[in-house]
Amino acid sequence: MVDAGSLRVRPLLMTVLTNVFGLMPILFDDGVGSDVAKRIAAPMWGGLVSLTALTLVVVPCAYVVWRMHTLRAAAGAKVAG
């Protein structure tokens, strides 16, 4: 499972970083219409960053905690039974 997960990190980061860097000119522009574009681009940028952190950190940590809990419960049931 670690091998499969490590194969997905690079494509995920490439996709997110491409989108984040693509939104940078919109966020730093001050031309005509930039006030509207910034209101659209800022939540997209924040969502991409937070989704990446969730995908790479929170979900794997939650899985490890859940898996450890189920393995300990199974080992406890095996010892008791």
N, C-alpha and C positions, 0 to 999 in steps of 0.2 A: 504494500500500500504506500509506503514511503517513496518507492521508486515511481509509482504512478503519479503521486502528488508532486514530486520534484519535476516531472516532465511538464506539468501544467503551470508552474510558476513563471517561467520565461515568457510564454505566450500571453499570460495574463498581464504581466508587467509591461510588455511591449504595447499591448492594446491600450492599457490605462495611461501610460506615459505619452503615447501618441495623442490621445484625446486631451490630456491635461495640457501638453505643450501647444496643441492646436487652439485651445481656448485662451492661452496667454495673451495673444495680440488683442483679443476682444476685451479682456479685463484691463489692459493697460492703454487702450485707445481713448482718445478724447475728441474724436471727430463727430460729424453729424450722425445722430442716431445711436451714439455710443451709450447714452444714458439708458436706453431701452435694452440694448444688447447686453450690457453689464448685468442688468437684472435677470436676464435669462442665463447668462454664462456662469455667474457666481454660484447658484445652486447646483448647476451641473458639475462644476469643478469640485465643490464640496462633496457632492454625492459620489463622484468617482473616487476621491481620496478616502472617504469613509467606507465605501464598499470594498475597496482594496484592503484596507486594514481589517475589516470584518472577515473577508475571505481568507487572508493570509495568516491572521493571528487568532481571532476569536473563535471561528468555527473549528480549526484544528485543536485548539485548547479545550473547547467544550467536548469534542469527540474523545480526546484522551481521558478527560475526567469521567465521562459516561462509560467508556470502555473499561477503565480501571474499576469502576463501581460494579459493572456487570461481571467482570472476571472474579472480583473478590466475593461477590454474592454466590457465584457458581462454585468457587473453591470452598466457601463456608458450607454450602449445601452438600457438597461431596464429602466433606469431613464429618458433618453431622449425620449423614445418611449411611 
